């Protein structure tokens, strides 16, 4: 994902088919968001379970803007529209993400894609 000239890194650590959930796969990702980087409006086609390994991030689906620090976790519903997501801190935010989706689906889609 590019936001202006800064890139967010997404490293896929593993992918597994889910035997009892035909047509689904699990992915384990590490996402790094540099300081000051914010993503445009987007959504994820799968379910996400996120744990902050380092730094902090902020996300917004509604008027509230909760932020999460190292050691905190949250989950996101499938196709949840993100009005805002980014790193307002002064250090890179690093998150471990368990992602459940259909095989071959992108990790995220920008609205309008």
Steps between C-alpha positions, in 0.01 A plus 500: 500500500640838407392818673670780310867402488516281814428128488331286761658155506294183520701181546308176460644249748274203420182390317286203598182350351226459760371143464164544671428830327496419129612790287689678782864544582687651792795733458744619760640846420733757652400856407734794555371858481763776512437812713260749344365258239122479452309277259220632280145367543511122452359164609617142548313212337577269791485501879804636686632447851776751579760512780734801533858377534658848519396863476136595466236551233169674466196388304157648435182338371259749655538837673718348774874454438631233736873449519689185593841471664759224535339194658142590404281316249176543306305326224337626184193365327512392141460790254515753786555840334793692645446875490846551649795287601850613578791558730503835681798395712868571453609135455402228254190307606536123462195273507446125481184428298307175472292534183219264397369525144444318170816383320648760269315800646710813551586602855333837444309690233479874467146630464438559133717199398 
